Amino acid sequence: MLKVNFDAAFNATSMLSFTIIVIRDNLGKVLRSHSVLTAHVPTAFAAEALECSHTVCLVVDLGLHEVTFEGDSLTGDLGTVE
């Protein structure tokens, strides 16, 4: 089972969102990390939605099957995919 942690930072003035995604194995070893800078993000809510989208797309692109998603306090735990 792999654990996927993700979080985003948002700057309303510059309308930039920065997402970081970290994938760890059951021992906590980092297997993969990924970051995404997105421009023209209008709201914090949109930044959170992009954060979730980037995370799920990465997991699908990597072909991972057994993962647990864990976001911040706003997104919460997205659950497990097998």
C-alpha distance (Angstrom), angle and dihedral (degrees) to the residues before:
residue distance angle dihedral
M1 . . .
L2 3.80 . .
K3 3.79 126.2 .
V4 3.80 120.2 -141.5
N5 3.81 115.7 -160.5
F6 3.79 120.3 -172.4
D7 3.77 139.5 173.5
A8 3.80 138.9 166.0
A9 3.77 137.7 -149.3
F10 3.79 121.2 -151.8
N11 3.80 131.5 -162.1
A12 3.81 112.0 -164.3
T13 3.81 94.5 -167.8
S14 3.80 94.7 56.9
M15 3.84 94.0 27.7
L16 3.82 90.0 -131.1
S17 3.78 126.9 144.6
F18 3.81 123.9 -165.6
T19 3.81 119.4 -164.3
I20 3.81 125.6 -169.0
I21 3.81 122.3 -167.2
V22 3.82 125.0 -171.7
I23 3.81 124.7 -172.4
R24 3.82 117.2 -160.9
D25 3.78 134.0 -178.9
N26 3.81 124.5 -128.5
L27 3.82 90.4 -83.4
G28 3.81 92.9 53.9
K29 3.81 95.0 -107.2
V30 3.80 112.2 148.5
L31 3.80 108.4 -118.0
R32 3.78 98.1 173.6
S33 3.77 139.8 -2.8
H34 3.77 128.1 -168.3
S35 3.79 135.4 -178.2
V36 3.79 131.4 -164.6
L37 3.81 128.5 -165.6
T38 3.80 112.6 -160.8
A39 3.81 125.0 -170.5
H40 3.81 128.9 -154.6
V41 3.80 95.6 32.4
P42 3.82 106.0 159.7
T43 3.83 102.9 -161.9
A44 3.79 143.9 13.2
F45 3.80 88.0 -111.8
A46 3.82 90.0 57.5
A47 3.82 89.3 49.0
E48 3.82 90.3 54.3
A49 3.82 91.2 48.7
L50 3.81 91.0 50.0
E51 3.80 89.3 48.6
C52 3.81 91.1 57.5
S53 3.80 92.5 43.0
H54 3.81 93.8 50.8
T55 3.81 90.3 48.6
V56 3.80 96.3 50.4
C57 3.82 92.2 43.8
L58 3.82 91.4 52.4
V59 3.81 92.1 50.1
V60 3.82 91.3 48.9
D61 3.83 92.7 45.1
L62 3.82 90.2 52.2
G63 3.81 90.6 49.7
L64 3.79 93.8 -124.6
H65 3.79 116.1 165.4
E66 3.78 110.4 175.8
V67 3.79 108.5 50.2
T68 3.77 138.8 138.0
F69 3.80 116.2 -145.8
E70 3.80 120.5 -145.9
G71 3.80 122.9 179.3
D72 3.77 134.1 171.1
S73 3.79 126.7 -73.9
L74 3.82 92.6 -78.5
T75 3.80 97.2 51.4
G76 3.79 96.1 30.8
D77 3.78 123.7 -173.7
L78 3.80 112.3 -23.9
G79 3.78 91.1 -164.3
T80 3.77 133.5 -126.9
V81 3.78 130.2 -48.8
E82 3.78 120.7 -158.4
